[in-house]
Amino acid sequence: MKKENVLSIILKMASIGAGGIFVLAATYMGYFAIYMFVETVFFSDNIGNTPAEAIRISYSVFLLFMYLVLLRTEAPELLKAALLIAPLTMLMVAAILGLYLKPLLSVLAAGAIVAVCAFLMHRFKKPWIYYFSIGMSVLFSMAYAWPRE
């Protein structure tokens, strides 16, 4: 096993962070576009009836499926790690907001998602950059879905 130098590690972390933020922003714009489309086309007479939770969960599952397809490709590990941030963050946000009125259950669901993801990364012997992506996802999902007054 070869040692990585500090500069290499910092560059990988920076590229995962920047790439993850970019992909996450594009993901949220995609979610917003789908939400606005459904709201405008199907619920224009009463926008309060728009099924935000169903859209959020469907979109998260779709992103997760697309990521699982990406994992089967020969794409670089750094790209796969950066792209992990979007589906994992959306999945945790869907879980947290879906259980918003039950904070303990919400934290447990997000924790279970992280635990399963980390277990799978360990099981398939993925490099440390995937764990860094998981950490970034936790930070982003908490920043987005944390209760505000």
Residue pairs with C-beta under 8 A, 6 or more apart in sequence:
12 78
12 129
12 132
13 129
13 132
15 78
15 82
16 78
16 81
16 82
16 85
16 129
16 132
16 133
16 136
17 136
19 79
19 82
19 83
20 82
20 83
20 84
20 85
20 86
20 133
20 136
20 137
20 140
23 82
23 83
23 85
23 86
24 85
24 86
24 89
24 140
26 86
27 63
27 86
27 87
27 89
27 90
30 59
31 55
31 56
31 59
31 90
34 55
34 59
35 50
35 52
35 55
38 50
38 51
38 55
39 47
39 50
42 50
43 49
43 50
53 94
53 97
53 98
56 90
56 93
56 94
56 97
56 98
57 94
57 98
59 90
60 87
60 90
60 91
60 93
60 94
63 86
63 87
63 90
63 91
64 87
64 91
66 87
67 83
67 84
67 86
67 87
70 80
70 83
71 80
77 126
77 127
77 129
77 130
78 129
80 130
81 127
81 129
81 130
81 132
81 133
82 133
84 130
84 133
84 134
84 137
85 133
85 136
85 137
85 140
88 113
88 117
88 133
88 134
88 137
88 141
89 137
89 140
89 141
89 144
91 113
92 110
92 113
92 114
92 137
92 138
92 141
92 145
93 141
93 144
93 145
95 106
95 109
95 110
95 113
96 106
96 107
96 109
96 110
96 141
96 145
97 145
98 106
98 109
99 105
99 106
99 109
100 106
100 145
100 147
103 147
110 138
110 141
114 134
114 137
114 138
117 134
118 131
118 134
121 130
121 131
121 134
